[in-house]
């Protein structure tokens, strides 16, 4: 089994989940209605749980350090999350759109991984896909509700989509191991995932009176998979690791 290719895939996924989980948790106490505080808190908890599960696979099957060390003791350059997850929560319309675009990709990715030849990854994909289904149901409902609401709501959501889309494409930044992952039956690859994602989001956006923006390769926000991040990641990592760094061996 090509260990480096597998580890790269796992780190990409785990880091995405860890960072978006922390970002979504920032809505607790700030949601437009109480139910949304609860919804985003639940989604964030799931995403942090997914990160833990993936870091655990790295620890137990790829001889990497324990999950807490992987999450809290690596430098910015060692993280391989896409830039999309690093962006601040912004206004609610932006977070809803990111939620929709990201979790749709996650549902499809884990659906593909249910066919992986890597048994722990296949089992984990089967375990979490049901959770992500509820994420996408929540996101789809809000996109349709806001998109078909007032003119102002539709305009703001379209602006959020225009802003988010180049960053969202960064989720599909190819690694150096795409051919190897596919040939070994680990993961079919980011290009097939991107194709399925576009086919899935377009009718939902259309039903919400939203239009997918045109995009060129020059607009795509790549770099995160290779350690080149936005200015928003370093302060987030510092905040995330503040307590752990004080005493990594403390028991709570």
C-alpha positions in Angstrom: 0.0 0.0 0.0 1.5 3.4 -1.0 1.9 4.9 2.4 2.9 8.5 1.4 -0.1 8.8 -0.9 -2.5 7.5 1.7 -1.0 9.8 4.4 -1.3 12.8 2.1 -5.0 12.1 1.4 -5.7 11.6 5.1 -3.9 14.8 6.2 -5.8 16.8 3.5 -9.1 15.6 4.7 -8.4 15.7 8.5 -7.0 19.2 8.3 -10.0 20.4 6.3 -12.3 19.0 9.0 -10.4 20.4 11.9 -10.2 24.0 10.6 -13.8 24.2 9.3 -15.0 22.7 12.5 -13.3 25.5 14.5 -14.6 28.1 12.1 -18.2 26.8 12.4 -17.9 26.8 16.2 -17.5 30.5 16.1 -21.2 30.9 15.3 -22.1 29.7 18.8 -23.8 32.6 20.4 -23.9 34.6 17.2 -26.5 32.8 15.0 -29.4 34.8 13.6 -31.8 32.5 15.5 -31.2 30.2 18.5 -31.7 27.1 16.4 -28.8 28.1 14.2 -26.5 28.5 17.2 -27.4 24.9 18.0 -27.2 23.7 14.3 -23.7 25.1 13.7 -22.5 23.9 17.1 -23.6 20.4 16.2 -22.1 20.6 12.7 -18.8 21.8 14.2 -18.8 19.0 16.7 -19.3 16.4 13.9 -16.5 18.0 11.9 -14.0 17.9 14.8 -15.0 14.3 15.4 -14.3 13.6 11.7 -10.9 15.2 12.1 -10.2 13.0 15.2 -11.2 9.9 13.3 -8.9 10.6 10.4 -6.0 11.6 12.6 -6.6 8.4 14.5 -6.2 6.4 11.3 -3.0 8.3 10.6 -1.7 7.4 14.1 -2.8 3.7 14.2 -2.2 2.7 10.6 0.4 5.1 9.3 2.7 5.5 12.3 2.0 9.2 12.8 1.9 10.9 16.1 -1.2 10.9 18.3 -4.3 12.9 17.2 -3.8 15.8 19.7 -0.2 16.3 18.7 -1.2 16.3 15.0 -4.0 18.8 15.6 -2.2 21.2 17.9 1.6 21.0 17.5 2.2 21.4 13.8 3.2 24.6 12.1 1.2 26.5 9.5 3.4 25.0 6.7 2.7 21.5 7.9 -1.1 21.9 7.5 -2.5 20.9 4.1 -6.1 22.2 4.5 -7.6 24.0 1.5 -7.7 27.8 1.8 -11.5 27.7 1.7 -11.9 26.4 5.3 -9.5 29.1 6.7 -11.6 32.1 5.8 -13.3 33.9 8.7 -17.0 33.2 9.2 -18.0 36.6 7.8 -21.7 37.3 7.5 -24.2 34.5 7.9 -24.8 34.4 4.1 -21.2 33.6 3.5 -21.0 30.9 6.2 -24.2 29.3 4.8 -22.8 29.2 1.3 -19.5 27.8 2.5 -21.4 25.2 4.5 -23.4 24.2 1.4 -20.3 24.0 -0.9 -18.0 22.2 1.6 -20.4 19.7 3.0 -21.8 18.7 -0.4 -18.2 17.9 -1.4 -17.7 16.0 1.9 -20.8 13.9 1.4 -19.6 12.9 -2.1 -16.0 12.3 -1.0 -17.0 10.0 1.7 -19.4 8.3 -0.6 -16.5 7.5 -2.9 -14.4 6.4 0.0 -16.9 3.8 0.9 -15.3 1.9 -2.0 -11.8 2.4 -0.8 -9.5 -0.7 -0.5 -8.1 0.8 2.7 -10.3 -0.9 5.2 -10.1 1.6 8.1 -10.9 4.5 5.7 -13.7 2.6 4.1 -15.2 1.8 7.5 -14.8 5.4 8.7 -16.5 6.7 5.5 -19.5 4.4 6.1 -19.7 5.6 9.7 -19.7 9.3 9.1 -21.6 9.6 5.8 -25.0 9.6 7.6 -23.9 12.5 9.7 -22.9 14.5 6.7 -26.2 13.8 5.0 -27.9 15.9 7.8 -25.3 18.7 7.2 -26.3 18.9 3.5 -30.0 18.8 4.3 -29.5 21.8 6.6 -27.4 23.6 4.1 -29.7 22.9 1.1 -32.7 24.2 3.1 -31.1 27.5 4.0 -29.7 28.1 0.4 -33.2 27.5 -1.0 -34.9 29.6 1.6 -32.6 32.6 1.3 -32.2 32.3 -2.4 -35.9 32.3 -3.0 -36.6 35.0 -0.3 -36.4 38.7 -0.7 -34.4 40.4 -3.4 -31.9 41.5 -0.8 -31.5 38.0 0.5 -31.0 36.6 -3.0 -28.5 39.4 -3.9 -26.5 38.8 -0.8 -26.4 35.0 -1.2 -25.3 35.4 -4.9 -22.5 37.7 -3.7 -21.5 35.1 -1.1 -21.4 32.4 -3.9 -19.3 34.6 -6.1 -16.8 35.2 -3.3 -16.7 31.6 -2.1 -16.6 29.8 -5.4 -12.9 30.3 -6.3 -11.9 29.2 -2.8 -14.3 26.2 -3.0 -12.5 25.0 -6.1 -9.4 24.8 -4.0 -10.9 21.8 -2.3 -10.1 19.9 -5.5 -6.4 20.9 -5.7 -4.7 17.8 -6.9 -1.9 16.2 -4.9 1.2 14.6 -6.4 -0.4 11.2 -5.8 -3.7 11.3 -7.7 -2.7 8.6 -10.2 -1.3 6.4 -7.4 -4.4 6.8 -5.2 -6.7 5.8 -8.1 -4.5 2.9 -9.3 -4.3 1.4 -5.8 -8.0 1.7 -5.3 -7.6 4.1 -2.3 -9.5 7.0 -3.8 -10.8 7.8 -7.3 -9.4 11.3 -7.2 -10.3 15.0 -6.9 -11.3 15.4 -10.6 -14.1 12.9 -10.5 -15.1 14.3 -7.1 -15.2 17.8 -8.6 -17.3 16.6 -11.5 -19.9 15.0 -9.2 -19.9 18.1 -7.0 -20.7 20.5 -9.8 -23.4 18.1 -11.1 -24.9 18.1 -7.6 -24.7 21.8 -6.6 -25.9 23.3 -9.9 -29.6 22.2 -9.8 -29.8 23.2 -6.1 -28.4 26.6 -6.9 -30.8 26.9 -9.9 -33.8 26.1 -7.7 -32.7 28.9 -5.4 -32.5 31.4 -8.2 -28.7 31.5 -8.0 -26.2 31.3 -10.8 -22.8 29.5 -10.6 -20.1 32.1 -11.4 -17.8 31.5 -14.4 -14.3 30.7 -13.3 -10.9 30.4 -14.9 -7.9 28.5 -13.6 -6.3 31.8 -12.7 -9.2 32.5 -10.3 -8.9 29.2 -8.4 -7.5 29.5 -4.9 -4.9 26.7 -4.9 -1.9 26.4 -2.6 -3.3 25.1 0.7 -2.6 21.4 -0.1 1.1 22.4 -0.3 1.3 24.5 2.8 0.6 27.9 1.2 -2.2 29.4 3.3 -4.1 32.6 3.8 -3.2 35.1 6.4 -6.1 33.8 8.5 -4.7 30.4 9.3 -1.7 31.3 11.7 -3.8 33.3 14.2 -6.5 30.5 14.1 -3.8 27.8 14.8 -2.5 29.9 17.7 -5.9 30.3 19.2 -6.7 26.6 18.8 -3.5 25.3 20.4 -3.2 27.9 23.2 -4.4 25.6 26.0 -2.8 22.4 24.7 0.6 24.1 24.4 0.6 25.2 28.0 0.7 21.5 29.1 0.3 18.9 26.4 0.3 16.1 29.1 -2.4 17.6 31.3 -5.4 15.5 32.0 -8.8 17.2 32.1 
